Amino acid sequence: MKYQELIAQMTLEEKASLMSGKDFWQTKDIERLGINSMFLADGPHGIRRQEVAADQLGLNAGIPATCYPTASTVANSWNTELGEKVGDYLGEEAISQSVNVLLGPGINMKRNPLCGRNFEYFSEDPYHAGKMAASYIKGIQSHGVSACVKHYAVNNQEERRMSIDTIVDERTLREIYLTAFEIAVKEGKTKTIMSSYNRLNGDYTNEHQHLMKDILRNEWKYSGVVVTDWGGSNDRIAGLLAGNELEMPTTAGETDQEIIEAVKSGKIEEVLLDESVDRLLDLVFSTSEVFERPYKKEFDIEKHHRVAQKVAEESIVLLKNEDNLLPLKFGKKVAVIGDFAKDARYQGAGSSIVNPTILDHTMDCFEESGIVSIGYEQGFDRYGKKNAELITRACSLAEKADVVFLYIGLDEVTEAEGLDRQSMKIPSNQIDLLHALYEVNQNIVAILSCGSAVEMPWIDKVKGLLHGYLGGQAGARAILRVLSGDVNPSGKLAETYPLSYEDTPSYCNFPGNEASVEYREAIYIGYRYYDSADVDVLFPFGYGLSYTTFEYSNIRVDKDGVTFKLTNTGHVAGMEIAQLYVGCKSDAIFRAKKELKGFDKIFINAGETKTVAIPFDDKTFRYFNVKTNQWEIEEAEYEIMIGASIADIRLKETIFVEGTGAPLPYNKELLPSYYSAKANNVSQDEFETLIERKVPVATWDRSKPLGYTDTIEQCQYAKGLFGRLVYYSIVFAHWLLWKVGKRSTANLIMMSIYHMPFRGIARLTGGIVNMPMLDGILMMVNGHFFKGLRYVLKERKKKVKLAKLHS
């Protein structure tokens, strides 16, 4: 151990105290030994260090910080150097705000387009997500502070995220849901990982021996710290035994006492606690060094804003450009329509909300863009209310214009932490506006603002479609620079856009039932399904247009990788994202038809040719064999494909690869859906054959009293009237707040109360409610109201008395 001498000077109580928070955002310090507190802050795309009430969870406004484009946006850049630059600037701002650990990036897979937090995640492909995450981590940690990759693992929905049990087979777990984390650990060398709230195949992830010890510590050799998601500790001792060092936020010493008692009773060996303390101390000291010497308390706001703009520019995706309407020709008169043009939609909602230092809005940036605007009309209410007058006025303006810029998308409360979207549709009042505009002016360019995939049955009504995703505080200006032609668009989609939600492979199994969600589609998520099962899509993975054209030629493949030539055959300089896909020509093991195994983004001047090399690595040909329980290579011929998207393969070559000689893991006859890739509606029997066990009961056991891990939502089945009243009060409050327009508050109720397990009442109140008091609350909801109330009051009195003794 690195800090053995220091640990030897600690009392058992001091060691235990380091395992949980001092308050909601800081770790504990031990002044006599020179051990400082660390500050942890939200920060996937900008620092959110709260200005006030740092001892409360809340979602108070943060100290102003640069709001960079969200992960789902930067993912479309496919540029790891750009990702590292974002991380670099995030790290600089973390230092300026005295933040030791930045809680990001988020790298969960986009299993389903309705996940409310998809805007915080990179991709539906683990290789792509892992490479982008590693670049962010390198940039952040280059300043001496720590990134914190989250949420480990298989946290792919927001509904019931604190209690849901994810049922997934081992191969899918390893190939799809853990590969990005593996890259973040091995290549990014992240110092911190955040465990997720959910269960995995029956066990909470932060207590999961296989996930935390076998894979993370033993196989990947991770030596950093694991921190719980806030309130995500269920059984503190089980978590510590699995190697989850830090519990956040504070429990006012309650779980520290549990650790002390567990060591004294022999349930935990003190050496295991010492190892956890050692890893935590390494994080404390390594992230504190920068603050022990003079450092900048301020950063260059303008410079960081310009970087945010550059990142947004390179991440914008041009999806349609009929008649080469874009870039806009000089002198064309433009009508600007849509609520998002006036008030930009630039980030998601929840713990990642950043208080921007500067905020560009479209209407304020027109003059410098060179585009001639003849006026602006709101056109629609962003929260979905229909308004015929707004449409009439918008059409009146559109009639006078050569081109209409129509700003549409999803509002701030639709894409939010803690909630999943109800559909993939854009609100109908926006589509009503589009149809009306089409009747008076068919030169419509739609500018889309949202952080995830949407359906577009209306796409034939627009000639141009530019997707800005959630472009951060400078996104509005970046979009105008692409529309005007000052910037040649170079973004490509990091997720597939299906024609309809019903086409998605997880449609039948999202968000699961009450107690569990079954990943029956297995490895076939995103393009792996659409491409392999020959399902038509609106826009394929890796798709994006440019104002120039590129030609691919001269492919050469050897054991080390692939090289080819790329020529810019158009008239303007541009950047092309060349993508390497690999397909195994054997059908002995079910696989996706193509898998992304490499990519490169290349700047090429008009008429120029460059040679591009994409190397193979340890992930190019591997698959996870459930019989040998390790990574293997199947001996076979492999097709090496270079494409402009998954659906636009330009070059092909074949290579024979020697295998590792592992036995075949599956009986082909028993898994017809998986071998045919038609895995969108797999039967329970076939899924159970895949996972080699029975699936658990997916509904709550309503015969049992409610306990620590049951959710507030389950109070609808409570035996006591009090519990049911609590449930209906919450439902009514949510309905009323939504009705009167307090949508963010309504969402907060769902996020922080409705789906919360009872243990969260103790874990997230900073010690105001302890576990004995929670026992009393459970008595009250389970039909023993007065007995429970007396118990709560007695335990509260005891707690107050104890606090006075220690003060």
HUZI-V699743 format. One record per run of one state. SS is the DSSP state (helix for helix, strand for strand, loop for the rest). FROM is the first residue (numbers start at 1). LEN is the number of residues. Records with the same first field share a line. If there is no record, write none. Layout:
# HUZI-V699743
SS: FROM-LEN  FROM-LEN
This chain:
# HUZI-V699743
loop: 1-3  9-3  18-2  22-4  28-2  34-1  36-3  43-5  49-1  51-11  63-2  66-5  78-2  97-4  104-2  107-11  121-5  142-4  153-12  168-2  178-1  187-5  196-3  201-2  208-1  220-5  229-7  243-3  248-6  266-4  293-8  316-1  325-8  338-1  343-6  350-6  357-5  370-2  378-10  399-4  410-6  417-11  441-3  450-9  462-2  468-4  485-12  499-2  504-3  510-6  519-8  533-4  540-5  546-4  559-2  569-5  585-10  605-4  616-6  626-4  634-2  646-2  658-10  671-1  677-7  692-19  718-3  740-3  755-2  758-1  764-7  782-3  807-1
helix: 4-5  12-6  31-3  71-7  80-17  118-3  126-16  170-8  179-8  205-3  209-11  236-7  254-12  270-23  301-15  322-3  339-4  362-8  388-11  428-13  459-3  472-13  501-3  507-3  527-6  668-3  672-5  684-8  712-6  721-19  743-12  759-5  771-11  785-22
strand: 20-2  26-2  30-1  35-1  39-4  48-1  50-1  62-1  65-1  101-3  106-1  146-7  165-3  192-4  199-2  203-2  225-4  246-2  317-5  333-5  349-1  356-1  372-6  403-7  416-1  444-6  464-4  497-2  516-3  537-3  545-1  550-9  561-8  574-11  595-10  609-7  622-4  630-4  636-10  648-10  711-1  757-1
